[in-house]
Amino acid sequence: MNAARQVSVCIVGAGVAGLAAAQKLVEAGVEDIIVLEAQDRVGGRVFTEQHGSHNIEYGAQWIHGEEGNVVFEWASENNKIEHEASLTQTGNMEVYNCYSL
């Protein structure tokens, strides 16, 4: 086990948000950062799993919400939106403005 060390920022989770936060902090000149991750890989819900000769992509299939969402803005500006699902009601679930890449 490594000896304890003092850091200014501790980021919990090495998913997309945690890694983006770490990158922004480094760009802002913060150097004493630690990112903690419970899994044996980074990426959070975004990962690829191999089954035989096929890959299955998990996570980040949908952009949830468009208003004030930088991911939606980027996808729109770069023509990455292939499908728009309007209001769908199934049982107790309602889905609005779901976009897939």
DSSP file (Angstrom, degrees, kcal/mol; ACC not computed):
  #  RESIDUE AA STRUCTURE BP1 BP2  ACC     N-H-->O    O-->H-N    N-H-->O    O-->H-N    TCO  KAPPA ALPHA  PHI   PSI    X-CA   Y-CA   Z-CA
    1    1 A M              0   0    0      0, 0.0     2,-0.1     0, 0.0     0, 0.0   0.000 360.0 360.0 360.0 141.4    0.0    0.0    0.0
    2    2 A N        -     0   0    0      1,-0.1     3,-0.1     3,-0.0     2,-0.1  -0.406 360.0-102.4 -75.1 151.5    1.2    3.5   -0.8
    3    3 A A        -     0   0    0      1,-0.1    -1,-0.1    -2,-0.1     2,-0.0  -0.380  47.4 -91.9 -67.8 152.0    2.0    6.0    1.9
    4    4 A A        -     0   0    0     -2,-0.1     2,-0.3     1,-0.0    -1,-0.1  -0.328  46.0-166.5 -63.6 146.1   -0.6    8.7    2.5
    5    5 A R        -     0   0    0     -3,-0.1     2,-0.4     2,-0.0    -1,-0.0  -0.985  20.1-119.0-137.2 150.6   -0.1   11.9    0.6
    6    6 A Q        +     0   0    0     -2,-0.3     2,-0.3     2,-0.0    -2,-0.0  -0.723  35.2 176.0 -88.7 131.3   -1.7   15.4    0.9
    7    7 A V        -     0   0    0     -2,-0.4    26,-0.2     1,-0.1     3,-0.1  -0.929  33.7-140.6-131.8 158.5   -3.6   16.7   -2.1
    8    8 A S  S    S+     0   0    0     24,-2.0     2,-0.4    -2,-0.3    25,-0.2   0.820  90.4  30.7 -83.3 -34.4   -5.6   19.8   -2.8
    9    9 A V  E     -a   33   0A   0     23,-1.7    25,-2.0     2,-0.0     2,-0.5  -0.990  59.3-169.1-133.5 132.6   -8.4   18.1   -4.8
   10   10 A C  E     -a   34   0A   0     -2,-0.4     2,-0.5    23,-0.2    25,-0.2  -0.981  10.4-163.0-118.4 118.3   -9.8   14.6   -4.5
   11   11 A I  E     -a   35   0A   0     23,-3.1    25,-3.2    -2,-0.5     2,-0.8  -0.895   9.5-147.6-103.2 124.7  -12.1   13.5   -7.4
   12   12 A V  E     +a   36   0A   0     -2,-0.5    25,-0.2    23,-0.2    23,-0.1  -0.831  67.8  26.3 -96.3 112.4  -14.3   10.5   -6.7
   13   13 A G        -     0   0    0     23,-3.6    24,-0.2    -2,-0.8    23,-0.1   0.332  60.3-138.7 107.5 125.0  -14.9    8.5   -9.8
   14   14 A A        +     0   0    0     27,-0.2    29,-3.2     4,-0.1    30,-0.2  -0.169  63.6 121.2-104.9  37.4  -12.9    8.2  -13.0
   15   15 A G  B  > S-b   43   0B   0     28,-0.3     4,-2.7    27,-0.2     5,-0.3  -0.125  87.7 -76.2 -80.4-170.6  -15.9    8.3  -15.3
   16   16 A V  H  > S+     0   0    0     27,-0.5     4,-2.4     1,-0.2     5,-0.2   0.913 133.3  47.2 -57.6 -45.4  -16.3   11.0  -18.0
   17   17 A A  H  > S+     0   0    0      2,-0.2     4,-2.5     1,-0.2    -1,-0.2   0.919 113.4  47.5 -65.4 -43.9  -17.3   13.7  -15.5
   18   18 A G  H  > S+     0   0    0      2,-0.2     4,-2.2     1,-0.2    -2,-0.2   0.913 114.4  46.0 -64.1 -43.2  -14.4   12.9  -13.1
   19   19 A L  H  X S+     0   0    0     -4,-2.7     4,-2.3     2,-0.2    -1,-0.2   0.883 112.8  50.6 -67.3 -38.1  -11.8   12.7  -15.9
   20   20 A A  H  X S+     0   0    0     -4,-2.4     4,-2.5    -5,-0.3    -2,-0.2   0.903 110.1  50.4 -65.5 -40.8  -13.1   16.0  -17.4
   21   21 A A  H  X S+     0   0    0     -4,-2.5     4,-2.3     2,-0.2    -2,-0.2   0.921 110.8  49.2 -62.3 -43.5  -13.0   17.7  -14.0
   22   22 A A  H  X S+     0   0    0     -4,-2.2     4,-2.4     1,-0.2    -2,-0.2   0.911 110.8  50.4 -61.9 -42.6   -9.4   16.5  -13.5
   23   23 A Q  H  X S+     0   0    0     -4,-2.3     4,-2.6     1,-0.2    -2,-0.2   0.926 110.4  49.1 -62.2 -45.2   -8.4   17.8  -17.0
   24   24 A K  H  X S+     0   0    0     -4,-2.5     4,-1.6     1,-0.2    -1,-0.2   0.900 111.2  50.2 -62.2 -40.6  -10.0   21.2  -16.3
   25   25 A L  H  <>S+     0   0    0     -4,-2.3     5,-2.7     2,-0.2    -1,-0.2   0.917 110.9  48.3 -64.7 -42.7   -8.2   21.5  -13.0
   26   26 A V  H ><5S+     0   0    0     -4,-2.4     3,-1.7     1,-0.2    -2,-0.2   0.920 110.3  52.0 -62.2 -43.4   -4.8   20.6  -14.6
   27   27 A E  H 3<5S+     0   0    0     -4,-2.6    -1,-0.2     1,-0.3    -2,-0.2   0.813 106.9  54.5 -61.5 -29.5   -5.5   23.1  -17.4
   28   28 A A  T 3<5S-     0   0    0     -4,-1.6    -1,-0.3    -5,-0.2    -2,-0.2   0.437 127.1-101.4 -84.5   0.3   -6.1   25.7  -14.6
   29   29 A G  T < 5S+     0   0    0     -3,-1.7     2,-0.5     1,-0.3    -3,-0.2   0.499  75.0 140.7  96.4   4.2   -2.7   24.9  -13.1
   30   30 A V      < +     0   0    0     -5,-2.7    -1,-0.3    -6,-0.2     3,-0.1  -0.714  17.3 168.5 -81.8 124.2   -3.8   22.6  -10.2
   31   31 A E        +     0   0    0     -2,-0.5     2,-1.4     1,-0.2    -1,-0.2   0.686  55.5  75.7-110.4 -23.9   -1.2   19.8   -9.9
   32   32 A D        +     0   0    0      2,-0.0   -24,-2.0   -22,-0.0   -23,-1.7  -0.564  67.1 135.9 -96.5  75.7   -1.9   18.0   -6.7
   33   33 A I  E     -a    9   0A   0     -2,-1.4     2,-0.4   -25,-0.2   -23,-0.2  -0.889  34.8-165.1-119.2 145.5   -5.0   16.1   -7.7
   34   34 A I  E     -a   10   0A   0    -25,-2.0   -23,-3.1    -2,-0.3     2,-0.5  -1.000   6.0-156.8-130.2 137.8   -6.0   12.5   -7.1
   35   35 A V  E     -a   11   0A   0     -2,-0.4     2,-0.4   -25,-0.2   -23,-0.2  -0.962  11.5-156.9-112.4 122.6   -8.8   10.6   -8.9
   36   36 A L  E     -a   12   0A   0    -25,-3.2   -23,-3.6    -2,-0.5     2,-0.4  -0.826  12.1-179.3-101.1 137.6  -10.3    7.7   -7.0
   37   37 A E        -     0   0    0     -2,-0.4     5,-0.0   -24,-0.2    -2,-0.0  -0.997  21.9-159.7-138.9 132.1  -12.0    4.8   -8.9
   38   38 A A  S    S+     0   0    0     -2,-0.4    -1,-0.1     2,-0.0     2,-0.0   0.782  74.6  72.7 -79.9 -28.9  -13.7    1.7   -7.5
   39   39 A Q  S    S-     0   0    0      2,-0.3    -2,-0.1     1,-0.1   -26,-0.0  -0.257  90.8-113.8 -81.8 172.3  -13.6   -0.3  -10.7
   40   40 A D  S    S+     0   0    0      2,-0.1     2,-0.3    -2,-0.0    -1,-0.1   0.169  98.1  43.0 -90.9  18.2  -10.5   -1.8  -12.3
   41   41 A R  S    S-     0   0    0      3,-0.0     3,-0.3     6,-0.0    -2,-0.3  -0.970  79.3-118.8-152.6 162.0  -10.8    0.6  -15.3
   42   42 A V  S    S+     0   0    0     -2,-0.3   -27,-0.2     1,-0.1   -26,-0.1  -0.587  76.8  72.4 -97.4 167.9  -11.6    4.2  -16.0
   43   43 A G  B >  S-b   15   0B   0    -29,-3.2     3,-2.2    -2,-0.2   -27,-0.5   0.223  73.2-140.9 114.7 -13.4  -14.5    5.5  -18.1
   44   44 A G  T 3  S-     0   0    0     -3,-0.3   -29,-0.1     1,-0.3   -31,-0.0  -0.386  81.5  -4.4  61.8-127.3  -17.4    4.9  -15.7
   45   45 A R  T 3  S+     0   0    0     -2,-0.1     2,-0.8     1,-0.0    -1,-0.3   0.560 119.0  89.3 -77.1  -7.1  -20.5    3.7  -17.7
   46   46 A V    <   +     0   0    0     -3,-2.2     2,-0.3    13,-0.1    13,-0.2  -0.817  59.2 119.8 -94.9 110.6  -18.6    4.2  -21.0
   47   47 A F  E     -C   58   0C   0     11,-1.4    11,-3.0    -2,-0.8     2,-0.4  -0.987  53.6-122.9-162.8 163.4  -16.7    0.9  -21.8
   48   48 A T  E     -C   57   0C   0     -2,-0.3     2,-0.4     9,-0.2     9,-0.2  -0.939  19.8-163.7-114.5 133.6  -16.4   -1.8  -24.4
   49   49 A E  E     -C   56   0C   0      7,-2.7     7,-2.9    -2,-0.4     2,-0.5  -0.971  13.9-138.9-118.6 131.5  -16.8   -5.5  -23.6
   50   50 A Q  E     -C   55   0C   0     -2,-0.4     2,-0.5     5,-0.2     5,-0.2  -0.772  17.7-177.4 -94.5 129.5  -15.6   -8.2  -25.9
   51   51 A H  E >   -C   54   0C   0      3,-3.5     3,-2.2    -2,-0.5     2,-0.3  -0.921  65.8 -56.3-123.4 101.8  -17.8  -11.2  -26.5
   52   52 A G  T 3  S-     0   0    0     -2,-0.5    -2,-0.0     1,-0.3     0, 0.0  -0.501 121.3 -18.8  63.9-123.6  -16.0  -13.7  -28.8
   53   53 A S  T 3  S+     0   0    0     -2,-0.3     2,-0.3    -3,-0.1    -1,-0.3   0.298 125.1  86.2 -96.7   9.2  -15.1  -11.7  -31.9
   54   54 A H  E <   -C   51   0C   0     -3,-2.2    -3,-3.5     2,-0.0     2,-0.4  -0.854  64.2-145.5-114.2 146.2  -17.7   -9.0  -31.2
   55   55 A N  E     -C   50   0C   0     -2,-0.3     2,-0.5    -5,-0.2    -5,-0.2  -0.881   6.8-156.6-105.7 140.4  -17.5   -5.9  -29.2
   56   56 A I  E     -C   49   0C   0     -7,-2.9    -7,-2.7    -2,-0.4     2,-0.5  -0.979  10.8-147.4-116.3 123.7  -20.4   -4.5  -27.2
   57   57 A E  E     -C   48   0C   0     -2,-0.5     2,-0.3    -9,-0.2    -9,-0.2  -0.772  16.6-167.7 -92.0 130.3  -20.4   -0.8  -26.4
   58   58 A Y  E     +C   47   0C   0    -11,-3.0   -11,-1.4    -2,-0.5    -2,-0.0  -0.861  41.4  12.5-116.2 151.0  -21.9    0.3  -23.1
   59   59 A G  S    S+     0   0    0     -2,-0.3   -13,-0.1   -13,-0.2   -12,-0.1   0.303  92.3  56.9  75.6 159.3  -22.9    3.7  -21.8
   60   60 A A        +     0   0    0      1,-0.1    41,-0.2     2,-0.1    -1,-0.1   0.768  61.1 131.3  54.3  34.2  -23.2    7.2  -23.4
   61   61 A Q        +     0   0    0     39,-0.1    40,-1.0    40,-0.1     2,-0.3   0.733  65.4  46.8 -82.3 -21.6  -25.7    6.0  -26.0
   62   62 A W  E     -D  100   0D   0     38,-0.2     2,-0.6    39,-0.1    38,-0.2  -0.882  67.6-142.0-123.7 149.5  -28.1    8.9  -25.2
   63   63 A I  E     -D   99   0D   0     36,-2.2    36,-1.2    -2,-0.3     2,-0.8  -0.959  25.6-148.7-105.6 114.5  -27.8   12.6  -24.7
   64   64 A H  E     -D   98   0D   0     -2,-0.6    34,-0.1    34,-0.1     8,-0.1  -0.750  61.4  -8.9 -90.7 109.3  -30.2   13.5  -22.0
   65   65 A G        -     0   0    0     32,-0.8     7,-0.2    -2,-0.8    34,-0.1   0.314  53.7-144.4  85.3 145.3  -31.7   17.0  -22.5
   66   66 A E    >   +     0   0    0      6,-0.1     3,-1.3     5,-0.1     2,-0.5   0.673  67.2  96.9-116.1 -26.4  -30.7   19.7  -24.9
   67   67 A E  T 3  S-     0   0    0      1,-0.3     3,-0.1     5,-0.1     5,-0.0  -0.553 109.8 -10.7 -74.4 117.2  -31.1   23.0  -23.1
   68   68 A G  T 3  S+     0   0    0     -2,-0.5     2,-0.7     1,-0.2    -1,-0.3   0.655  98.6 137.0  71.8  15.9  -27.7   24.1  -21.7
   69   69 A N    <>  -     0   0    0     -3,-1.3     4,-2.4     1,-0.2    -1,-0.2  -0.852  40.4-164.3-101.6 110.7  -26.2   20.7  -22.4
   70   70 A V  H  > S+     0   0    0     -2,-0.7     4,-2.4     1,-0.2     5,-0.2   0.804  90.2  56.3 -65.8 -28.9  -22.7   21.1  -23.9
   71   71 A V  H  > S+     0   0    0      2,-0.2     4,-2.6     1,-0.2    -1,-0.2   0.925 109.0  46.4 -67.5 -43.4  -22.7   17.5  -25.2
   72   72 A F  H  > S+     0   0    0     -7,-0.2     4,-2.7     2,-0.2     5,-0.2   0.923 112.3  51.0 -62.2 -44.3  -25.9   18.1  -27.1
   73   73 A E  H  X S+     0   0    0     -4,-2.4     4,-2.7     2,-0.2    -2,-0.2   0.929 112.0  46.7 -59.2 -45.9  -24.5   21.4  -28.5
   74   74 A W  H  X S+     0   0    0     -4,-2.4     4,-1.7     1,-0.2    -2,-0.2   0.934 113.0  48.9 -61.9 -46.6  -21.3   19.6  -29.7
   75   75 A A  H  <>S+     0   0    0     -4,-2.6     5,-3.1     1,-0.2     6,-0.6   0.890 113.6  47.1 -62.0 -40.0  -23.2   16.7  -31.2
   76   76 A S  H ><5S+     0   0    0     -4,-2.7     3,-1.5     1,-0.2    -1,-0.2   0.940 111.8  49.3 -65.9 -47.4  -25.5   19.1  -33.1
   77   77 A E  H 3<5S+     0   0    0     -4,-2.7    -1,-0.2     1,-0.3    -2,-0.2   0.779 115.8  44.4 -63.3 -27.3  -22.7   21.3  -34.3
   78   78 A N  T 3<5S-     0   0    0     -4,-1.7    -1,-0.3    -5,-0.2    -2,-0.2   0.148 111.5-116.5-106.2  18.0  -20.8   18.2  -35.6
   79   79 A N  T < 5S+     0   0    0     -3,-1.5    -3,-0.2     1,-0.1    -4,-0.1   0.877  71.2 135.6  51.0  46.6  -23.9   16.5  -37.2
   80   80 A K      < +     0   0    0     -5,-3.1     2,-0.7    -6,-0.1    -4,-0.2   0.459  34.2 101.5-101.4  -3.6  -23.7   13.5  -34.8
   81   81 A I        +     0   0    0     -6,-0.6    20,-0.2     1,-0.2     3,-0.1  -0.745  37.1 166.3 -88.8 118.5  -27.4   13.3  -34.0
   82   82 A E        +     0   0    0     18,-1.8     2,-0.4    -2,-0.7    -1,-0.2   0.683  61.7  26.3-101.2 -23.5  -29.0   10.5  -36.0
   83   83 A H  E     -E  100   0D   0     17,-0.9    17,-1.4     2,-0.0     2,-0.5  -1.000  55.2-158.9-148.6 137.8  -32.3   10.0  -34.3
   84   84 A E  E     -E   99   0D   0     -2,-0.4     2,-0.7    15,-0.2    15,-0.2  -0.980   9.4-160.5-118.5 123.4  -34.7   12.1  -32.3
   85   85 A A  E     -E   98   0D   0     13,-2.5    13,-1.6    -2,-0.5     3,-0.2  -0.903  13.0-158.1-102.5 114.6  -37.2   10.3  -30.1
   86   86 A S        -     0   0    0     -2,-0.7     9,-0.1     1,-0.2    12,-0.1  -0.082  51.6 -34.2 -78.3-172.5  -40.1   12.6  -29.2
   87   87 A L        -     0   0    0      7,-0.1     2,-0.4     1,-0.0    -1,-0.2  -0.149  65.1-178.3 -49.3 125.0  -42.4   12.1  -26.2
   88   88 A T  E     -F   95   0E   0      7,-1.5     7,-1.9    -3,-0.2     2,-0.5  -0.991  10.0-162.6-125.6 135.5  -42.8    8.4  -25.4
   89   89 A Q  E     +F   94   0E   0     -2,-0.4     2,-0.4     5,-0.2     5,-0.2  -0.969  16.0 165.2-124.0 120.4  -45.0    7.1  -22.6
   90   90 A T  E >   -F   93   0E   0      3,-2.3     3,-2.4    -2,-0.5     2,-0.3  -0.950  65.7 -54.0-133.5 111.2  -44.6    3.6  -21.4
   91   91 A G  T 3  S-     0   0    0     -2,-0.4     0, 0.0     1,-0.3     0, 0.0  -0.418 122.7 -16.3  60.1-121.2  -46.2    2.7  -18.1
   92   92 A N  T 3  S+     0   0    0     -2,-0.3     2,-0.5    -3,-0.1    -1,-0.3   0.302 118.3  95.6 -97.0   7.5  -44.9    5.2  -15.5
   93   93 A M  E <   -F   90   0E   0     -3,-2.4    -3,-2.3     2,-0.0     2,-0.4  -0.855  48.0-174.6-108.3 132.7  -42.0    6.4  -17.7
   94   94 A E  E     -F   89   0E   0     -2,-0.5     2,-0.5    -5,-0.2    -5,-0.2  -0.986   6.5-163.8-120.3 135.7  -42.0    9.5  -19.9
   95   95 A V  E     -F   88   0E   0     -7,-1.9    -7,-1.5    -2,-0.4     2,-0.4  -0.980   6.5-172.0-122.1 126.1  -39.0   10.2  -22.2
   96   96 A Y        -     0   0    0     -2,-0.5   -31,-0.3    -9,-0.2   -10,-0.1  -0.932  61.9 -10.8-118.1 140.3  -38.6   13.7  -23.7
   97   97 A N  S    S+     0   0    0     -2,-0.4   -32,-0.8     1,-0.2     2,-0.6   0.859  73.4 173.8  44.5  57.4  -36.0   14.8  -26.3
   98   98 A C  E     -DE  64  85D   0    -13,-1.6   -13,-2.5    -3,-0.2     2,-0.4  -0.852   8.8-169.6 -96.3 126.7  -33.8   11.8  -26.3
   99   99 A Y  E     -DE  63  84D   0    -36,-1.2   -36,-2.2    -2,-0.6     2,-0.3  -0.941   6.3-155.7-118.2 135.5  -31.1   11.9  -28.9
  100  100 A S  E      DE  62  83D   0    -17,-1.4   -18,-1.8    -2,-0.4   -17,-0.9  -0.840 360.0 360.0-108.8 150.3  -28.9    9.0  -29.9
  101  101 A L              0   0    0    -40,-1.0   -39,-0.1    -2,-0.3    -1,-0.1   0.411 360.0 360.0 -94.8 360.0  -25.5    9.4  -31.6
